[in-house]
Amino acid sequence: MSSKQAVSSKEQEMLLCYNGEVLIFRLSEGHFAGKGPAKTPVLHVRRMVFDRRTRAFVQKSTGSFMLKEENSHLKIMCCNCVSDFRTGINLPYIMIQCKKKNIFRYVLLFLHRTN
């Protein structure tokens, strides 16, 4: 299951079910400690698992990735899973559209155990 629609705002979020976990992708403007907002966008990823005892989702891990797309209009286009043909492992990915002066560029990021 994945979120299919593209969203556009200063902060965007999409969910993806992956191996019994929920991945939450959040794209927002970066914030640096003590310096306030910056123009560098950051992609945050949270892994959530369902705890049957408490009947709630709990955070398992987090990560973030700085996109080098300053002053660009960014939009999460999609997130889903794809199989790596070399290993046969199912990997989650996210595709981000970067628009700057009517030029479109796409960033495709894959998540795997090492990152």
N, CA, C and O atoms as a MOPAC input file, in Angstrom:
PM7 MOZYME 1SCF
protein

 N      0.84700 1    -1.17400 1     0.00000 1
 C      0.00000 1     0.00000 1     0.00000 1
 C      0.88500 1     1.22600 1     0.00000 1
 O      1.89600 1     1.26200 1     0.70100 1
 N      0.52500 1     2.21800 1    -0.76600 1
 C      1.30400 1     3.44400 1    -0.80300 1
 C      0.38800 1     4.62400 1    -1.03300 1
 O     -0.76000 1     4.47500 1    -1.45200 1
 N      0.92300 1     5.81000 1    -0.74900 1
 C      0.20000 1     7.03800 1    -1.02600 1
 C      0.47100 1     7.38600 1    -2.47300 1
 O      1.63000 1     7.46800 1    -2.88000 1
 N     -0.56900 1     7.59000 1    -3.25400 1
 C     -0.39600 1     7.78900 1    -4.68800 1
 C     -0.43700 1     9.25400 1    -5.11500 1
 O      0.16800 1     9.60200 1    -6.12900 1
 N     -1.12500 1    10.12000 1    -4.38100 1
 C     -1.30000 1    11.47300 1    -4.86000 1
 C     -0.11100 1    12.35600 1    -4.50300 1
 O      0.50300 1    12.19700 1    -3.44800 1
 N      0.20600 1    13.29200 1    -5.40000 1
 C      1.26400 1    14.25400 1    -5.14400 1
 C      0.68800 1    15.39100 1    -4.31200 1
 O     -0.45200 1    15.80600 1    -4.51800 1
 N      1.48100 1    15.88900 1    -3.37400 1
 C      1.04100 1    16.98600 1    -2.53100 1
 C      2.03900 1    18.11500 1    -2.65300 1
 O      3.20600 1    17.88200 1    -2.96800 1
 N      1.59600 1    19.33300 1    -2.40600 1
 C      2.48500 1    20.46800 1    -2.52700 1
 C      2.19100 1    21.47800 1    -1.43100 1
 O      1.07400 1    21.98500 1    -1.32900 1
 N      3.18100 1    21.76700 1    -0.62200 1
 C      3.09100 1    22.79000 1     0.41600 1
 C      4.47200 1    22.94000 1     1.02200 1
 O      5.42500 1    22.31400 1     0.55900 1
 N      4.59200 1    23.77000 1     2.06000 1
 C      5.88700 1    23.93400 1     2.71400 1
 C      6.30500 1    22.67900 1     3.45200 1
 O      7.49700 1    22.42900 1     3.63100 1
 N      5.34400 1    21.89500 1     3.87800 1
 C      5.63700 1    20.63700 1     4.54800 1
 C      4.71600 1    19.56500 1     3.98900 1
 O      3.49500 1    19.71800 1     4.01000 1
 N      5.29800 1    18.48000 1     3.48900 1
 C      4.52900 1    17.41100 1     2.87100 1
 C      4.81900 1    16.10200 1     3.58400 1
 O      5.91000 1    15.89700 1     4.11800 1
 N      3.83900 1    15.23100 1     3.58500 1
 C      3.99900 1    13.94400 1     4.24900 1
 C      3.31900 1    12.85000 1     3.43700 1
 O      2.22500 1    13.04700 1     2.90600 1
 N      3.97700 1    11.69500 1     3.34500 1
 C      3.39400 1    10.52700 1     2.67800 1
 C      3.71600 1     9.28500 1     3.49200 1
 O      4.75200 1     9.20600 1     4.15200 1
 N      2.80700 1     8.31600 1     3.43300 1
 C      2.95100 1     7.07000 1     4.17800 1
 C      3.16300 1     5.90700 1     3.22400 1
 O      2.67900 1     5.91600 1     2.09200 1
 N      3.90100 1     4.89800 1     3.70300 1
 C      4.13100 1     3.69400 1     2.92000 1
 C      4.18700 1     2.49600 1     3.85800 1
 O      4.92900 1     2.50600 1     4.84000 1
 N      3.40400 1     1.46700 1     3.55600 1
 C      3.48100 1     0.21200 1     4.31700 1
 C      4.60500 1    -0.62000 1     3.72000 1
 O      4.66200 1    -0.81900 1     2.50700 1
 N      5.49900 1    -1.10600 1     4.57900 1
 C      6.66400 1    -1.85200 1     4.11700 1
 C      7.02900 1    -2.92300 1     5.14400 1
 O      7.42300 1    -2.59900 1     6.26500 1
 N      6.89900 1    -4.18800 1     4.76900 1
 C      7.25900 1    -5.32600 1     5.63500 1
 C      6.62500 1    -5.25100 1     7.02300 1
 O      7.29200 1    -5.51200 1     8.02400 1
 N      5.36600 1    -4.90300 1     7.08600 1
 C      4.66600 1    -4.84200 1     8.37000 1
 C      4.93900 1    -3.58500 1     9.16400 1
 O      4.46800 1    -3.45800 1    10.29400 1
 N      5.68500 1    -2.65900 1     8.60500 1
 C      5.97800 1    -1.38500 1     9.25800 1
 C      5.35200 1    -0.26300 1     8.43700 1
 O      4.95200 1    -0.46600 1     7.29100 1
 N      5.27500 1     0.91200 1     9.03100 1
 C      4.80300 1     2.09100 1     8.31800 1
 C      5.97200 1     3.06000 1     8.22300 1
 O      6.57100 1     3.43100 1     9.23200 1
 N      6.28800 1     3.46500 1     6.99500 1
 C      7.31900 1     4.47900 1     6.78000 1
 C      6.61900 1     5.80400 1     6.54300 1
 O      5.69500 1     5.89200 1     5.73400 1
 N      7.05800 1     6.82900 1     7.24600 1
 C      6.49200 1     8.16500 1     7.08400 1
 C      7.57900 1     9.05800 1     6.50800 1
 O      8.61000 1     9.28500 1     7.14100 1
 N      7.34000 1     9.56300 1     5.30200 1
 C      8.26300 1    10.48200 1     4.65100 1
 C      7.72100 1    11.89300 1     4.84600 1
 O      6.56300 1    12.16200 1     4.52900 1
 N      8.55100 1    12.79600 1     5.36600 1
 C      8.13600 1    14.18900 1     5.55200 1
 C      9.19000 1    15.09100 1     4.93500 1
 O     10.36400 1    15.03600 1     5.30200 1
 N      8.76400 1    15.91600 1     4.00100 1
 C      9.63900 1    16.85700 1     3.31600 1
 C      9.34400 1    18.24300 1     3.85900 1
 O      8.20300 1    18.70300 1     3.81500 1
 N     10.37200 1    18.91300 1     4.37200 1
 C     10.16500 1    20.24200 1     4.95000 1
 C     11.41600 1    21.08300 1     4.76600 1
 O     12.47600 1    20.58200 1     4.39100 1
 N     11.26600 1    22.37800 1     5.03900 1
 C     12.42500 1    23.25600 1     5.01400 1
 C     13.30600 1    22.90600 1     6.20000 1
 O     12.80500 1    22.58600 1     7.27800 1
 N     14.60500 1    22.96500 1     6.00500 1
 C     15.54400 1    22.58600 1     7.06100 1
 C     15.55300 1    23.56200 1     8.21700 1
 O     15.21700 1    24.73500 1     8.05600 1
 N     15.93800 1    23.07300 1     9.38200 1
 C     16.10800 1    23.89000 1    10.57400 1
 C     17.45500 1    23.54100 1    11.18500 1
 O     17.76500 1    22.37000 1    11.40100 1
 N     18.24200 1    24.55600 1    11.45800 1
 C     19.53900 1    24.33400 1    12.06600 1
 C     19.50500 1    24.83000 1    13.49700 1
 O     18.91100 1    25.86900 1    13.78400 1
 N     20.13400 1    24.10100 1    14.38600 1
 C     20.10300 1    24.42100 1    15.81900 1
 C     20.55600 1    25.85600 1    16.06700 1
 O     21.66500 1    26.24100 1    15.69400 1
 N     19.69300 1    26.63500 1    16.69500 1
 C     20.01300 1    28.00900 1    17.06300 1
 C     19.95900 1    29.01100 1    15.93400 1
 O     20.13500 1    30.20500 1    16.17300 1
 N     19.72200 1    28.57000 1    14.71100 1
 C     19.72900 1    29.49200 1    13.57700 1
 C     18.37100 1    29.64100 1    12.91700 1
 O     18.22000 1    30.45100 1    12.00200 1
 N     17.38400 1    28.88300 1    13.35800 1
 C     16.04600 1    28.98700 1    12.79000 1
 C     15.95400 1    28.32900 1    11.43000 1
 O     16.81200 1    27.52200 1    11.07100 1
 N     14.90200 1    28.67000 1    10.65100 1
 C     14.66900 1    28.01300 1     9.36700 1
 C     15.76400 1    28.32300 1     8.34700 1
 O     16.36100 1    29.40000 1     8.36400 1
 N     16.01100 1    27.38200 1     7.47900 1
 C     16.95100 1    27.55600 1     6.37700 1
 C     16.22100 1    27.22500 1     5.08500 1
 O     15.10500 1    26.70600 1     5.10600 1
 N     16.85800 1    27.52900 1     3.96000 1
 C     16.21200 1    27.26300 1     2.68000 1
 C     16.54200 1    25.87900 1     2.14100 1
 O     16.01600 1    25.48200 1     1.10100 1
 N     17.40000 1    25.14300 1     2.82600 1
 C     17.75400 1    23.79900 1     2.38800 1
 C     16.67600 1    22.81800 1     2.82700 1
 O     16.43800 1    22.67200 1     4.02600 1
 N     16.02300 1    22.14700 1     1.89600 1
 C     14.97200 1    21.19500 1     2.26700 1
 C     15.55600 1    19.90800 1     2.85600 1
 O     16.65700 1    19.48500 1     2.50300 1
 N     14.79000 1    19.30300 1     3.75900 1
 C     15.20800 1    18.07700 1     4.43000 1
 C     14.09200 1    17.04100 1     4.29900 1
 O     12.91600 1    17.34700 1     4.49500 1
 N     14.48200 1    15.81500 1     3.96300 1
 C     13.54600 1    14.70000 1     3.93200 1
 C     13.75700 1    13.89400 1     5.20600 1
 O     14.84300 1    13.36500 1     5.44200 1
 N     12.71400 1    13.80300 1     6.02500 1
 C     12.75700 1    13.02600 1     7.26600 1
 C     12.01800 1    11.71700 1     7.02300 1
 O     10.98300 1    11.69200 1     6.35500 1
 N     12.55900 1    10.63000 1     7.57100 1
 C     11.92200 1     9.31600 1     7.45000 1
 C     11.77000 1     8.73700 1     8.84900 1
 O     12.72200 1     8.71600 1     9.63000 1
 N     10.55900 1     8.26300 1     9.16200 1
 C     10.31300 1     7.59000 1    10.44500 1
 C      9.77400 1     6.20000 1    10.16700 1
 O      8.89500 1     6.02200 1     9.32300 1
 N     10.30800 1     5.20800 1    10.88600 1
 C      9.79200 1     3.83000 1    10.81800 1
 C      8.93800 1     3.59800 1    12.04600 1
 O      9.39300 1     3.76900 1    13.17700 1
 N      7.69800 1     3.20700 1    11.81500 1
 C      6.75900 1     2.96400 1    12.90700 1
 C      6.31300 1     1.50200 1    12.85800 1
 O      6.10500 1     0.93800 1    11.78400 1
 N      6.17000 1     0.90400 1    14.04100 1
 C      5.65400 1    -0.46500 1    14.14400 1
 C      4.47900 1    -0.45600 1    15.10700 1
 O      4.39400 1     0.38100 1    16.00600 1
 N      3.58100 1    -1.40100 1    14.90000 1
 C      2.40000 1    -1.48200 1    15.75500 1
 C      2.71500 1    -2.35100 1    16.96400 1
 O      3.17000 1    -3.48600 1    16.82100 1
 N      2.47000 1    -1.81300 1    18.15300 1
 C      2.66400 1    -2.53600 1    19.40600 1
 C      1.31300 1    -3.09600 1    19.82700 1
 O      0.40900 1    -2.34400 1    20.19000 1
 N      1.17800 1    -4.41900 1    19.77600 1
 C     -0.11300 1    -5.04200 1    20.10200 1
 C     -0.49600 1    -4.84200 1    21.56500 1
 O     -1.67800 1    -4.75300 1    21.89600 1
 N      0.49900 1    -4.77300 1    22.43000 1
 C      0.20900 1    -4.61700 1    23.85700 1
 C     -0.44900 1    -3.26700 1    24.14400 1
 O     -1.44600 1    -3.19900 1    24.86300 1
 N      0.11300 1    -2.19500 1    23.58000 1
 C     -0.43300 1    -0.85400 1    23.82500 1
 C     -1.46600 1    -0.44500 1    22.78200 1
 O     -2.16200 1     0.55700 1    22.94400 1
 N     -1.56100 1    -1.23900 1    21.69600 1
 C     -2.47600 1    -0.93900 1    20.58700 1
 C     -2.22000 1     0.44300 1    19.98300 1
 O     -3.14500 1     1.20600 1    19.70300 1
 N     -0.94800 1     0.73200 1    19.79500 1
 C     -0.55000 1     2.01200 1    19.21000 1
 C      0.71500 1     1.81000 1    18.37800 1
 O      1.44900 1     0.84000 1    18.56600 1
 N      0.95300 1     2.73800 1    17.45900 1
 C      2.18800 1     2.70600 1    16.68900 1
 C      3.29400 1     3.35300 1    17.50700 1
 O      3.09000 1     4.38800 1    18.14100 1
 N      4.46400 1     2.73400 1    17.48500 1
 C      5.62700 1     3.28400 1    18.17600 1
 C      6.74200 1     3.48600 1    17.15400 1
 O      6.85900 1     2.74700 1    16.17600 1
 N      7.54400 1     4.49400 1    17.40800 1
 C      8.63100 1     4.82100 1    16.49700 1
 C      9.78700 1     3.85200 1    16.70500 1
 O     10.24500 1     3.64800 1    17.82900 1
 N     10.25000 1     3.25900 1    15.61600 1
 C     11.35300 1     2.29500 1    15.68400 1
 C     12.68800 1     2.96100 1    15.36100 1
 O     13.69200 1     2.70000 1    16.02300 1
 N     12.69800 1     3.82000 1    14.34500 1
 C     13.92100 1     4.53600 1    13.98400 1
 C     13.57100 1     5.76300 1    13.14800 1
 O     12.46100 1     5.89300 1    12.63200 1
 N     14.54500 1     6.65300 1    13.02900 1
 C     14.37200 1     7.86900 1    12.22800 1
 C     15.62300 1     8.10000 1    11.38800 1
 O     16.68200 1     7.52600 1    11.64300 1
 N     15.47400 1     8.93800 1    10.40100 1
 C     16.60400 1     9.33800 1     9.58000 1
 C     16.24500 1    10.59600 1     8.82400 1
 O     15.07200 1    10.95100 1     8.71500 1
 N     17.25300 1    11.27100 1     8.30200 1
 C     16.98800 1    12.47500 1     7.51500 1
 C     18.02000 1    12.58600 1     6.40000 1
 O     19.12000 1    12.03900 1     6.47700 1
 N     17.62600 1    13.31200 1     5.36600 1
 C     18.46400 1    13.48700 1     4.19100 1
 C     18.29600 1    14.91900 1     3.70500 1
 O     17.17900 1    15.35200 1     3.42400 1
 N     19.40600 1    15.66300 1     3.60400 1
 C     19.34700 1    17.03800 1     3.10300 1
 C     19.40500 1    17.02000 1     1.58300 1
 O     20.29200 1    16.40900 1     0.98700 1
 N     18.45200 1    17.69400 1     0.97500 1
 C     18.41400 1    17.80300 1    -0.48200 1
 C     19.14800 1    19.07400 1    -0.89000 1
 O     18.92200 1    20.13800 1    -0.31300 1
 N     20.01200 1    18.96700 1    -1.86600 1
 C     20.79000 1    20.12500 1    -2.31100 1
 C     20.03000 1    20.88500 1    -3.39000 1
 O     20.54800 1    21.12500 1    -4.48100 1
 N     18.82200 1    21.25300 1    -3.07700 1
 C     17.94200 1    21.93400 1    -4.02900 1
 C     17.45300 1    23.24000 1    -3.41200 1
 O     16.25200 1    23.42300 1    -3.21600 1
 N     18.37300 1    24.14000 1    -3.10900 1
 C     17.98800 1    25.40600 1    -2.49500 1
 C     17.14600 1    26.23200 1    -3.45700 1
 O     17.36500 1    26.21900 1    -4.66900 1
 N     16.18400 1    26.94600 1    -2.89600 1
 C     15.30700 1    27.85000 1    -3.64200 1
 C     14.53700 1    27.14800 1    -4.76000 1
 O     14.17200 1    27.78500 1    -5.74800 1
 N     14.29000 1    25.87400 1    -4.61900 1
 C     13.49300 1    25.12400 1    -5.59000 1
 C     12.13200 1    24.82300 1    -4.99000 1
 O     11.97400 1    24.74800 1    -3.77200 1
 N     11.15700 1    24.65200 1    -5.86200 1
 C      9.84000 1    24.20000 1    -5.42000 1
 C      9.87500 1    22.67800 1    -5.45900 1
 O     10.03700 1    22.08500 1    -6.52500 1
 N      9.72400 1    22.04600 1    -4.29800 1
 C      9.81400 1    20.59100 1    -4.20400 1
 C      8.45000 1    19.98300 1    -3.96400 1
 O      7.60300 1    20.56000 1    -3.28200 1
 N      8.25100 1    18.80100 1    -4.54100 1
 C      6.98400 1    18.10200 1    -4.37900 1
 C      7.26400 1    16.60200 1    -4.31700 1
 O      7.98400 1    16.06500 1    -5.16000 1
 N      6.69200 1    15.92500 1    -3.31500 1
 C      6.78000 1    14.47300 1    -3.26400 1
 C      5.81000 1    13.93600 1    -4.31100 1
 O      4.60400 1    14.16400 1    -4.22600 1
 N      6.34500 1    13.22400 1    -5.29700 1
 C      5.50600 1    12.69400 1    -6.37100 1
 C      4.89800 1    11.35100 1    -5.98000 1
 O      3.70200 1    11.13200 1    -6.17500 1
 N      5.70700 1    10.45800 1    -5.43500 1
 C      5.19600 1     9.14800 1    -5.03200 1
 C      6.19200 1     8.45300 1    -4.11700 1
 O      7.36800 1     8.81000 1    -4.05300 1
 N      5.69100 1     7.46400 1    -3.42300 1
 C      6.55600 1     6.55000 1    -2.67600 1
 C      5.93500 1     5.17200 1    -2.80900 1
 O      4.71300 1     5.02000 1    -2.78700 1
 N      6.79500 1     4.17000 1    -2.94700 1
 C      6.31800 1     2.81200 1    -3.17300 1
 C      7.47200 1     1.85500 1    -2.91400 1
 O      8.50700 1     2.26100 1    -2.38600 1
 N      7.30500 1     0.59300 1    -3.27900 1
 C      8.36200 1    -0.40700 1    -3.13900 1
 C      8.69500 1    -0.98500 1    -4.50400 1
 O      7.83700 1    -1.07800 1    -5.38100 1
 N      9.94800 1    -1.36900 1    -4.66900 1
 C     10.41200 1    -1.97800 1    -5.91200 1
 C     11.39200 1    -3.09300 1    -5.54300 1
 O     12.07000 1    -3.02200 1    -4.51900 1
 N     11.45500 1    -4.10900 1    -6.38100 1
 C     12.35300 1    -5.23500 1    -6.13000 1
 C     13.69100 1    -5.00200 1    -6.82400 1
 O     13.72500 1    -4.69400 1    -8.01600 1
 N     14.79100 1    -5.14500 1    -6.09000 1
 C     16.14000 1    -5.04200 1    -6.64100 1
 C     16.41900 1    -6.34500 1    -7.39500 1
 O     16.46900 1    -7.41300 1    -6.78500 1
 N     16.60000 1    -6.26600 1    -8.70900 1
 C     16.75200 1    -7.48200 1    -9.51700 1
 C     18.03100 1    -8.24300 1    -9.17900 1
 O     18.09800 1    -9.45100 1    -9.40600 1
 N     19.04500 1    -7.56900 1    -8.64400 1
 C     20.30600 1    -8.24800 1    -8.31800 1
 C     20.17800 1    -9.12100 1    -7.07700 1
 O     20.74400 1   -10.21200 1    -7.01500 1
 N     19.42400 1    -8.62900 1    -6.08200 1
 C     19.33700 1    -9.34000 1    -4.80300 1
 C     17.96400 1    -9.94400 1    -4.54400 1
 O     17.82600 1   -10.84900 1    -3.72100 1
 N     16.94200 1    -9.44100 1    -5.25000 1
 C     15.57800 1    -9.90500 1    -5.01200 1
 C     14.93600 1    -9.26800 1    -3.79100 1
 O     13.82800 1    -9.64200 1    -3.40600 1
 N     15.62100 1    -8.31000 1    -3.18000 1
 C     15.10700 1    -7.64200 1    -1.98300 1
 C     14.14000 1    -6.53300 1    -2.38600 1
 O     14.40300 1    -5.77600 1    -3.32100 1
 N     13.02600 1    -6.44500 1    -1.67700 1
 C     12.02600 1    -5.40600 1    -1.89000 1
 C     12.48000 1    -4.14500 1    -1.14600 1
 O     12.68400 1    -4.18400 1     0.06700 1
 N     12.63800 1    -3.02900 1    -1.86700 1
 C     13.12900 1    -1.78500 1    -1.27400 1
 C     12.10600 1    -0.66600 1    -1.41800 1
 O     11.47300 1    -0.54500 1    -2.46700 1
 N     11.93400 1     0.15200 1    -0.38600 1
 C     11.07700 1     1.32900 1    -0.52100 1
 C     11.83500 1     2.45400 1    -1.23400 1
 O     13.05300 1     2.57900 1    -1.10700 1
 N     11.08600 1     3.26500 1    -1.98300 1
 C     11.69400 1     4.42200 1    -2.63300 1
 C     10.74200 1     5.60300 1    -2.54200 1
 O      9.55000 1     5.45100 1    -2.27400 1
 N     11.30700 1     6.79100 1    -2.77400 1
 C     10.51100 1     8.01700 1    -2.83700 1
 C     11.03300 1     8.83800 1    -4.01500 1
 O     12.24200 1     8.93300 1    -4.22900 1
 N     10.11000 1     9.43000 1    -4.77800 1
 C     10.48600 1    10.27500 1    -5.90000 1
 C     10.05200 1    11.70700 1    -5.60200 1
 O      8.89400 1    11.96300 1    -5.26900 1
 N     11.00000 1    12.63500 1    -5.72600 1
 C     10.75700 1    14.04700 1    -5.42700 1
 C     11.00000 1    14.86500 1    -6.68800 1
 O     12.01100 1    14.69700 1    -7.36900 1
 N     10.06200 1    15.74700 1    -6.98400 1
 C     10.18500 1    16.64300 1    -8.13100 1
 C     10.75300 1    17.97500 1    -7.64900 1
 O     10.28000 1    18.54100 1    -6.66300 1
 N     11.77800 1    18.47300 1    -8.35600 1
 C     12.38700 1    19.76800 1    -8.04800 1
 C     12.14800 1    20.68300 1    -9.24700 1
 O     12.53300 1    20.36500 1   -10.37200 1
 N     11.51000 1    21.81900 1    -8.99100 1
 C     11.23000 1    22.76300 1   -10.07200 1
 C     11.92200 1    24.07800 1    -9.74600 1
 O     11.72000 1    24.65700 1    -8.67900 1
 N     12.74000 1    24.53700 1   -10.68300 1
 C     13.43100 1    25.80900 1   -10.51900 1
 C     13.48000 1    26.49200 1   -11.87900 1
 O     14.08600 1    25.97800 1   -12.82000 1
 N     12.84100 1    27.64700 1   -11.97700 1
 C     12.79300 1    28.42300 1   -13.22600 1
 C     12.29600 1    27.58000 1   -14.40300 1
 O     12.93400 1    27.54400 1   -15.45500 1
 N     11.17400 1    26.91200 1   -14.22800 1
 C     10.53700 1    26.07800 1   -15.25500 1
 C     11.40000 1    24.91100 1   -15.73700 1
 O     11.16000 1    24.36700 1   -16.81400 1
 N     12.39500 1    24.52700 1   -14.95000 1
 C     13.19900 1    23.34100 1   -15.24200 1
 C     12.87400 1    22.30400 1   -14.18000 1
 O     12.98000 1    22.56900 1   -12.98300 1
 N     12.47700 1    21.12200 1   -14.62900 1
 C     12.11200 1    20.04300 1   -13.71100 1
 C     13.25900 1    19.04800 1   -13.60300 1
 O     13.89100 1    18.67900 1   -14.59200 1
 N     13.50100 1    18.63100 1   -12.37200 1
 C     14.49800 1    17.60400 1   -12.09500 1
 C     13.87200 1    16.63900 1   -11.10400 1
 O     13.10300 1    17.05200 1   -10.23500 1
 N     14.18900 1    15.37600 1   -11.22400 1
 C     13.60200 1    14.37700 1   -10.33000 1
 C     14.69900 1    13.68900 1    -9.53200 1
 O     15.75300 1    13.34000 1   -10.06400 1
 N     14.42900 1    13.50100 1    -8.24300 1
 C     15.34800 1    12.80700 1    -7.34600 1
 C     14.66400 1    11.51200 1    -6.92900 1
 O     13.53200 1    11.52800 1    -6.44400 1
 N     15.34900 1    10.39800 1    -7.11600 1
 C     14.82800 1     9.09200 1    -6.74400 1
 C     15.72000 1     8.53200 1    -5.64300 1
 O     16.90600 1     8.28500 1    -5.85800 1
 N     15.14000 1     8.33500 1    -4.46400 1
 C     15.89300 1     7.84700 1    -3.30600 1
 C     15.37800 1     6.47300 1    -2.89600 1
 O     14.16900 1     6.25700 1    -2.80100 1
 N     16.29800 1     5.55200 1    -2.65600 1
 C     15.96700 1     4.20900 1    -2.18100 1
 C     16.42200 1     4.07400 1    -0.73700 1
 O     17.46900 1     4.59700 1    -0.35600 1
 N     15.63700 1     3.37600 1     0.05700 1
 C     16.02700 1     3.08400 1     1.43100 1
 C     16.44400 1     1.62500 1     1.51600 1
 O     15.78300 1     0.74200 1     0.97100 1
 N     17.54100 1     1.38800 1     2.20300 1
 C     17.94900 1     0.01000 1     2.46500 1
 C     18.58900 1    -0.04600 1     3.84000 1
 O     18.79900 1     0.99400 1     4.46400 1
 N     18.89300 1    -1.20200 1     4.30700 1
 C     19.34300 1    -1.39900 1     5.69300 1
 C     20.58300 1    -0.59100 1     6.05100 1
 O     20.74800 1    -0.21400 1     7.21100 1
 N     21.45000 1    -0.31700 1     5.09700 1
 C     22.68300 1     0.39700 1     5.41200 1
 C     22.49100 1     1.90100 1     5.54200 1
 O     23.38300 1     2.59000 1     6.03600 1
 N     21.33600 1     2.43100 1     5.10400 1
 C     21.12600 1     3.87100 1     5.28100 1
 C     19.83900 1     4.10300 1     6.01600 1
 O     19.47100 1     5.25000 1     6.27000 1

